[in-house]
Amino acid sequence: MNDLFEGPALSEDPEGSSTLSRAERRALREERRLAAKRRQRALVAVLVAVIVIGAGGYFVWTRGVEYFGSVDVFSSEPDAPTDFTGPGTGETQITVSPGDVGTVIGDKLVEAGVVASRQAFVAAYTANPDAAGIQAGTYNLFKEMKASDALTSLLDIENRVDYYFDIQPGFTAAQAIARIAKHTGLSEEEINAAIADTAAAGLPAEAGGNYEGWLSPGVYQFGLETTPLEMVTEMVARTVATLDTLGVAPENRQVVLTKASIVERESASAVDEARPLVASVIENRLEINQKLEMDSTVHYIFGGTSDATTSSEQRSSDNPYNTYVHKGLPPTAIASPSEQSIQAVVNHADTDYFYFVTVNPTTGETLFAETYPEHQENRKLYQEWLSSQ
């Protein structure tokens, strides 16, 4: 038993038995006072507990009603993403950029009002094995389309309203033509025939009729009515504009582009800061009439390799692009250089370097040397990197 609801029994004599002494009566009154105080504290504690439990119960109840009211507890399937029923109304356009993944395309479609939610489009994208074949470009679509219908429309080349492609720095002219062919549906032979008139394409006379190095890297967007000649004209014009902006005189354009193309291919795995130094090596060798001995010019003849090296047989081939055999620059550029590589040639570093090697293609670390023995030591580091792969 406890004294929560019970205390000393009440008697008709509030002071207790008349037989108690005065001290005993005072003790009895004190005991009754303390018992009443304990009962009061206990009642307050019980009241607080009831309030707390009640509030907690109310919170759980209201949240539970809110949750279970929005969930089908008998369904084993997750809620379907919001989707339009289609077929859609009112035309709109969206542009798919190179490298766009399903989520990015979904966001663009939602923003244009084509699909109801990114989740619906991603679900359709994941379910369709052909989805990765969506090409970069601008498409005519309807607003409020079913997500799967929007995906089908993006896979249909007939919905394209333009040609959209990119030319990467380091592309050869042949690679650029192949990229145009892929996106226009024309054959490479048809395109080469269309651009045979180099003057009509705006190719400067100093190019000697060769497009190599003159087809500027970058992203291109053309209307469906654009001809291959007009596309190539735009590429050449961008290169001329870059050279003009950097103050390259017309009579120096071909030489600058040729040097820059070598810098581009030799610096493909190097950090950007190495480009002016690579350009300085080219200048230093040309100044003393030393062979350039660049693997990149040999690769232009035979194609590249996974480790960027060349064989002794390739290096001994008698070809005007083989800078291991012939002194000076090759007869043309060997690729389309980026603006950074052109700048590196125009503003090359002032060094005494004659050698360089990218010792770690993963990080782009490139070491330069003034003497061949120093270069040999640097090459050992590259060989160590190769053996670790």
PyMOL commands that set and color helices and strands:
alter all, ss='L'
color gray80, all
select helices_A, chain A and resi 22-69+102-111+118-127+131-133+147-154+157-159+173-184+188-194+205-207+228-245+250-266+272-287+295-302+312-315+339-346+372-387
alter helices_A, ss='H'
color red, helices_A
select strands_A, chain A and resi 89-96+137-143+162-167+218-223+355-360+365-369
alter strands_A, ss='S'
color yellow, strands_A
deselect
rebuild
show_as cartoon
